[in-house]
Amino acid sequence: MEYIDAFVTCGNKSFELICLYRPGKNPTNGKPVPTSTFFDEFTSMLDRHDIATYNIVIAGDFNFYVTDVDDADASNFLSF
């Protein structure tokens, strides 16, 4: 997983914007990257950010449909 983050202030409102990309395949060997690896990396990334203090917006390409209620990966992701 790759990401970039920035603090954004507009007037008296501030938030942290995190844009991330989860590759569907490992760039070195072309094999699919397990979703469990993404969840581990995502959790670690959240641990490095002060999610209790700042409003956070997370956007990006997760390589699964987070709106698919029948998708186990989407359900696990939305439980964060």
N, CA, C and O atoms as a GROMACS GRO file, in nm:
protein
  320
    1MET      N    1   0.084  -0.116   0.000
    1MET     CA    2   0.000   0.000   0.000
    1MET      C    3   0.089   0.123   0.000
    1MET      O    4   0.190   0.129   0.069
    2GLU      N    5   0.049   0.220  -0.078
    2GLU     CA    6   0.118   0.349  -0.083
    2GLU      C    7   0.017   0.456  -0.045
    2GLU      O    8  -0.101   0.446  -0.077
    3TYR      N    9   0.066   0.561   0.024
    3TYR     CA   10  -0.025   0.670   0.056
    3TYR      C   11   0.052   0.800   0.071
    3TYR      O   12   0.174   0.802   0.091
    4ILE      N   13  -0.024   0.907   0.061
    4ILE     CA   14   0.029   1.040   0.087
    4ILE      C   15  -0.077   1.110   0.173
    4ILE      O   16  -0.197   1.089   0.155
    5ASP      N   17  -0.031   1.193   0.264
    5ASP     CA   18  -0.126   1.264   0.349
    5ASP      C   19  -0.092   1.411   0.356
    5ASP      O   20   0.023   1.451   0.335
    6ALA      N   21  -0.194   1.490   0.386
    6ALA     CA   22  -0.176   1.635   0.397
    6ALA      C   23  -0.278   1.688   0.496
    6ALA      O   24  -0.390   1.637   0.507
    7PHE      N   25  -0.239   1.792   0.568
    7PHE     CA   26  -0.333   1.863   0.654
    7PHE      C   27  -0.392   1.977   0.573
    7PHE      O   28  -0.320   2.054   0.509
    8VAL      N   29  -0.523   1.987   0.576
    8VAL     CA   30  -0.594   2.088   0.498
    8VAL      C   31  -0.670   2.179   0.595
    8VAL      O   32  -0.739   2.132   0.685
    9THR      N   33  -0.657   2.308   0.574
    9THR     CA   34  -0.731   2.405   0.654
    9THR      C   35  -0.806   2.496   0.560
    9THR      O   36  -0.752   2.549   0.463
   10CYS      N   37  -0.933   2.513   0.591
   10CYS     CA   38  -1.018   2.602   0.514
   10CYS      C   39  -1.098   2.685   0.614
   10CYS      O   40  -1.190   2.635   0.679
   11GLY      N   41  -1.062   2.810   0.625
   11GLY     CA   42  -1.124   2.894   0.728
   11GLY      C   43  -1.080   2.845   0.865
   11GLY      O   44  -0.961   2.836   0.894
   12ASN      N   45  -1.179   2.813   0.948
   12ASN     CA   46  -1.146   2.762   1.081
   12ASN      C   47  -1.163   2.610   1.092
   12ASN      O   48  -1.163   2.555   1.202
   13LYS      N   49  -1.177   2.544   0.980
   13LYS     CA   50  -1.192   2.397   0.976
   13LYS      C   51  -1.063   2.334   0.926
   13LYS      O   52  -1.000   2.384   0.832
   14SER      N   53  -1.024   2.224   0.990
   14SER     CA   54  -0.904   2.151   0.948
   14SER      C   55  -0.933   2.002   0.944
   14SER      O   56  -1.015   1.952   1.021
   15PHE      N   57  -0.866   1.933   0.855
   15PHE     CA   58  -0.875   1.788   0.850
   15PHE      C   59  -0.749   1.733   0.785
   15PHE      O   60  -0.674   1.805   0.720
   16GLU      N   61  -0.729   1.605   0.805
   16GLU     CA   62  -0.618   1.537   0.740
   16GLU      C   63  -0.675   1.458   0.622
   16GLU      O   64  -0.772   1.384   0.638
   17LEU      N   65  -0.615   1.475   0.507
   17LEU     CA   66  -0.654   1.403   0.386
   17LEU      C   67  -0.550   1.296   0.359
   17LEU      O   68  -0.432   1.325   0.346
   18ILE      N   69  -0.596   1.171   0.351
   18ILE     CA   70  -0.507   1.059   0.320
   18ILE      C   71  -0.554   0.998   0.188
   18ILE      O   72  -0.668   0.952   0.178
   19CYS      N   73  -0.467   0.996   0.089
   19CYS     CA   74  -0.495   0.934  -0.040
   19CYS      C   75  -0.409   0.810  -0.049
   19CYS      O   76  -0.287   0.817  -0.036
   20LEU      N   77  -0.472   0.696  -0.073
   20LEU     CA   78  -0.394   0.572  -0.075
   20LEU      C   79  -0.422   0.490  -0.200
   20LEU      O   80  -0.524   0.505  -0.266
   21TYR      N   81  -0.328   0.402  -0.227
   21TYR     CA   82  -0.340   0.309  -0.339
   21TYR      C   83  -0.300   0.171  -0.291
   21TYR      O   84  -0.191   0.153  -0.236
   22ARG      N   85  -0.387   0.076  -0.311
   22ARG     CA   86  -0.357  -0.064  -0.282
   22ARG      C   87  -0.344  -0.136  -0.415
   22ARG      O   88  -0.442  -0.153  -0.487
   23PRO      N   89  -0.222  -0.178  -0.449
   23PRO     CA   90  -0.207  -0.249  -0.576
   23PRO      C   91  -0.280  -0.383  -0.572
   23PRO      O   92  -0.281  -0.451  -0.469
   24GLY      N   93  -0.341  -0.418  -0.683
   24GLY     CA   94  -0.408  -0.548  -0.692
   24GLY      C   95  -0.309  -0.662  -0.705
   24GLY      O   96  -0.334  -0.774  -0.662
   25LYS      N   97  -0.193  -0.630  -0.766
   25LYS     CA   98  -0.089  -0.731  -0.786
   25LYS      C   99   0.044  -0.679  -0.737
   25LYS      O  100   0.071  -0.559  -0.741
   26ASN      N  101   0.127  -0.769  -0.690
   26ASN     CA  102   0.261  -0.735  -0.647
   26ASN      C  103   0.341  -0.691  -0.769
   26ASN      O  104   0.350  -0.767  -0.866
   27PRO      N  105   0.401  -0.573  -0.768
   27PRO     CA  106   0.472  -0.526  -0.887
   27PRO      C  107   0.598  -0.606  -0.919
   27PRO      O  108   0.647  -0.602  -1.032
   28THR      N  109   0.652  -0.677  -0.821
   28THR     CA  110   0.776  -0.753  -0.847
   28THR      C  111   0.750  -0.891  -0.904
   28THR      O  112   0.829  -0.940  -0.985
   29ASN      N  113   0.638  -0.955  -0.864
   29ASN     CA  114   0.614  -1.092  -0.913
   29ASN      C  115   0.480  -1.110  -0.984
   29ASN      O  116   0.454  -1.218  -1.038
   30GLY      N  117   0.396  -1.007  -0.986
   30GLY     CA  118   0.268  -1.014  -1.057
   30GLY      C  119   0.160  -1.094  -0.988
   30GLY      O  120   0.051  -1.110  -1.042
   31LYS      N  121   0.189  -1.147  -0.868
   31LYS     CA  122   0.089  -1.225  -0.795
   31LYS      C  123  -0.005  -1.132  -0.719
   31LYS      O  124   0.035  -1.024  -0.677
   32PRO      N  125  -0.129  -1.175  -0.700
   32PRO     CA  126  -0.224  -1.092  -0.625
   32PRO      C  127  -0.173  -1.066  -0.483
   32PRO      O  128  -0.116  -1.154  -0.419
   33VAL      N  129  -0.195  -0.945  -0.436
   33VAL     CA  130  -0.160  -0.909  -0.299
   33VAL      C  131  -0.279  -0.946  -0.210
   33VAL      O  132  -0.390  -0.900  -0.235
   34PRO      N  133  -0.257  -1.030  -0.108
   34PRO     CA  134  -0.369  -1.069  -0.022
   34PRO      C  135  -0.433  -0.949   0.046
   34PRO      O  136  -0.364  -0.856   0.089
   35THR      N  137  -0.564  -0.952   0.056
   35THR     CA  138  -0.634  -0.843   0.121
   35THR      C  139  -0.593  -0.832   0.267
   35THR      O  140  -0.592  -0.722   0.324
   36SER      N  141  -0.559  -0.944   0.328
   36SER     CA  142  -0.514  -0.941   0.468
   36SER      C  143  -0.389  -0.855   0.484
   36SER      O  144  -0.371  -0.789   0.586
   37THR      N  145  -0.301  -0.856   0.384
   37THR     CA  146  -0.182  -0.771   0.386
   37THR      C  147  -0.223  -0.624   0.385
   37THR      O  148  -0.168  -0.542   0.459
   38PHE      N  149  -0.319  -0.591   0.300
   38PHE     CA  150  -0.369  -0.453   0.296
   38PHE      C  151  -0.427  -0.412   0.430
   38PHE      O  152  -0.399  -0.302   0.477
   39PHE      N  153  -0.508  -0.498   0.493
   39PHE     CA  154  -0.567  -0.464   0.622
   39PHE      C  155  -0.460  -0.442   0.728
   39PHE      O  156  -0.473  -0.351   0.810
   40ASP      N  157  -0.356  -0.523   0.728
   40ASP     CA  158  -0.245  -0.505   0.822
   40ASP      C  159  -0.176  -0.370   0.799
   40ASP      O  160  -0.149  -0.296   0.893
   41GLU      N  161  -0.147  -0.339   0.672
   41GLU     CA  162  -0.081  -0.212   0.638
   41GLU      C  163  -0.171  -0.093   0.668
   41GLU      O  164  -0.124   0.011   0.715
   42PHE      N  165  -0.300  -0.108   0.642
   42PHE     CA  166  -0.395  -0.001   0.666
   42PHE      C  167  -0.405   0.028   0.816
   42PHE      O  168  -0.405   0.144   0.858
   43THR      N  169  -0.412  -0.077   0.896
   43THR     CA  170  -0.418  -0.061   1.042
   43THR      C  171  -0.292   0.007   1.093
   43THR      O  172  -0.299   0.096   1.178
   44SER      N  173  -0.176  -0.033   1.043
   44SER     CA  174  -0.050   0.029   1.084
   44SER      C  175  -0.047   0.176   1.045
   44SER      O  176   0.000   0.260   1.122
   45MET      N  177  -0.097   0.208   0.926
   45MET     CA  178  -0.101   0.347   0.882
   45MET      C  179  -0.190   0.429   0.974
   45MET      O  180  -0.154   0.540   1.012
   46LEU      N  181  -0.307   0.376   1.011
   46LEU     CA  182  -0.396   0.448   1.101
   46LEU      C  183  -0.332   0.468   1.238
   46LEU      O  184  -0.351   0.572   1.301
   47ASP      N  185  -0.256   0.370   1.284
   47ASP     CA  186  -0.187   0.381   1.413
   47ASP      C  187  -0.085   0.494   1.414
   47ASP      O  188  -0.057   0.552   1.518
   48ARG      N  189  -0.028   0.526   1.297
   48ARG     CA  190   0.072   0.633   1.287
   48ARG      C  191   0.009   0.772   1.278
   48ARG      O  192   0.080   0.873   1.285
   49HIS      N  193  -0.121   0.779   1.263
   49HIS     CA  194  -0.190   0.907   1.252
   49HIS      C  195  -0.277   0.927   1.376
   49HIS      O  196  -0.327   0.831   1.434
   50ASP      N  197  -0.294   1.050   1.414
   50ASP     CA  198  -0.370   1.083   1.535
   50ASP      C  199  -0.518   1.090   1.501
   50ASP      O  200  -0.576   1.199   1.491
   51ILE      N  201  -0.579   0.974   1.484
   51ILE     CA  202  -0.719   0.972   1.440
   51ILE      C  203  -0.816   1.018   1.548
   51ILE      O  204  -0.932   1.048   1.518
   52ALA      N  205  -0.770   1.026   1.673
   52ALA     CA  206  -0.857   1.074   1.779
   52ALA      C  207  -0.863   1.226   1.782
   52ALA      O  208  -0.960   1.283   1.833
   53THR      N  209  -0.761   1.292   1.728
   53THR     CA  210  -0.753   1.439   1.736
   53THR      C  211  -0.806   1.507   1.612
   53THR      O  212  -0.872   1.610   1.622
   54TYR      N  213  -0.778   1.452   1.494
   54TYR     CA  214  -0.812   1.518   1.368
   54TYR      C  215  -0.929   1.450   1.298
   54TYR      O  216  -0.948   1.328   1.308
   55ASN      N  217  -1.006   1.530   1.227
   55ASN     CA  218  -1.100   1.473   1.131
   55ASN      C  219  -1.016   1.422   1.016
   55ASN      O  220  -0.925   1.490   0.970
   56ILE      N  221  -1.047   1.303   0.969
   56ILE     CA  222  -0.967   1.241   0.863
   56ILE      C  223  -1.057   1.202   0.747
   56ILE      O  224  -1.165   1.145   0.767
   57VAL      N  225  -1.012   1.234   0.626
   57VAL     CA  226  -1.078   1.190   0.504
   57VAL      C  227  -0.982   1.093   0.435
   57VAL      O  228  -0.867   1.126   0.409
   58ILE      N  229  -1.032   0.972   0.406
   58ILE     CA  230  -0.950   0.871   0.339
   58ILE      C  231  -1.012   0.844   0.203
   58ILE      O  232  -1.131   0.812   0.192
   59ALA      N  233  -0.931   0.858   0.100
   59ALA     CA  234  -0.977   0.836  -0.036
   59ALA      C  235  -0.870   0.757  -0.111
   59ALA      O  236  -0.754   0.756  -0.071
   60GLY      N  237  -0.910   0.692  -0.217
   60GLY     CA  238  -0.810   0.624  -0.298
   60GLY      C  239  -0.865   0.503  -0.370
   60GLY      O  240  -0.986   0.484  -0.382
   61ASP      N  241  -0.772   0.422  -0.418
   61ASP     CA  242  -0.803   0.301  -0.492
   61ASP      C  243  -0.770   0.182  -0.404
   61ASP      O  244  -0.653   0.150  -0.381
   62PHE      N  245  -0.875   0.115  -0.353
   62PHE     CA  246  -0.856   0.002  -0.262
   62PHE      C  247  -0.852  -0.131  -0.337
   62PHE      O  248  -0.820  -0.235  -0.278
   63ASN      N  249  -0.883  -0.129  -0.464
   63ASN     CA  250  -0.889  -0.248  -0.549
   63ASN      C  251  -0.989  -0.352  -0.500
   63ASN      O  252  -0.969  -0.472  -0.516
   64PHE      N  253  -1.097  -0.303  -0.440
   64PHE     CA  254  -1.219  -0.379  -0.419
   64PHE      C  255  -1.331  -0.277  -0.402
   64PHE      O  256  -1.305  -0.162  -0.370
   65TYR      N  257  -1.454  -0.319  -0.424
   65TYR     CA  258  -1.567  -0.227  -0.420
   65TYR      C  259  -1.617  -0.215  -0.276
   65TYR      O  260  -1.680  -0.308  -0.225
   66VAL      N  261  -1.589  -0.103  -0.212
   66VAL     CA  262  -1.628  -0.087  -0.072
   66VAL      C  263  -1.779  -0.076  -0.054
   66VAL      O  264  -1.829  -0.091   0.057
   67THR      N  265  -1.852  -0.051  -0.162
   67THR     CA  266  -1.998  -0.040  -0.154
   67THR      C  267  -2.069  -0.173  -0.179
   67THR      O  268  -2.192  -0.179  -0.173
   68ASP      N  269  -1.994  -0.279  -0.209
   68ASP     CA  270  -2.054  -0.410  -0.236
   68ASP      C  271  -2.082  -0.480  -0.103
   68ASP      O  272  -1.990  -0.534  -0.041
   69VAL      N  273  -2.208  -0.480  -0.060
   69VAL     CA  274  -2.243  -0.536   0.071
   69VAL      C  275  -2.222  -0.686   0.079
   69VAL      O  276  -2.216  -0.742   0.188
   70ASP      N  277  -2.212  -0.753  -0.036
   70ASP     CA  278  -2.190  -0.897  -0.037
   70ASP      C  279  -2.042  -0.934  -0.038
   70ASP      O  280  -2.008  -1.052  -0.031
   71ASP      N  281  -1.955  -0.835  -0.047
   71ASP     CA  282  -1.811  -0.860  -0.053
   71ASP      C  283  -1.754  -0.860   0.089
   71ASP      O  284  -1.764  -0.760   0.160
   72ALA      N  285  -1.695  -0.972   0.130
   72ALA     CA  286  -1.640  -0.985   0.266
   72ALA      C  287  -1.530  -0.883   0.292
   72ALA      O  288  -1.521  -0.828   0.402
   73ASP      N  289  -1.445  -0.856   0.191
   73ASP     CA  290  -1.339  -0.757   0.208
   73ASP      C  291  -1.396  -0.619   0.233
   73ASP      O  292  -1.347  -0.546   0.319
   74ALA      N  293  -1.499  -0.583   0.158
   74ALA     CA  294  -1.563  -0.451   0.178
   74ALA      C  295  -1.624  -0.442   0.317
   74ALA      O  296  -1.610  -0.339   0.383
   75SER      N  297  -1.690  -0.546   0.361
   75SER     CA  298  -1.750  -0.546   0.496
   75SER      C  299  -1.643  -0.531   0.602
   75SER      O  300  -1.660  -0.456   0.698
   76ASN      N  301  -1.532  -0.603   0.588
   76ASN     CA  302  -1.422  -0.592   0.684
   76ASN      C  303  -1.365  -0.450   0.684
   76ASN      O  304  -1.338  -0.394   0.790
   77PHE      N  305  -1.346  -0.394   0.566
   77PHE     CA  306  -1.291  -0.259   0.556
   77PHE      C  307  -1.383  -0.157   0.623
   77PHE      O  308  -1.337  -0.070   0.697
   78LEU      N  309  -1.512  -0.167   0.596
   78LEU     CA  310  -1.607  -0.069   0.651
   78LEU      C  311  -1.621  -0.083   0.802
   78LEU      O  312  -1.672   0.008   0.867
   79SER      N  313  -1.578  -0.194   0.859
   79SER     CA  314  -1.585  -0.211   1.004
   79SER      C  315  -1.477  -0.131   1.076
   79SER      O  316  -1.482  -0.117   1.198
   80PHE      N  317  -1.376  -0.078   1.001
   80PHE     CA  318  -1.275   0.006   1.063
   80PHE      C  319  -1.342   0.130   1.111
   80PHE      O  320  -1.277   0.217   1.168
   0.00000   0.00000   0.00000
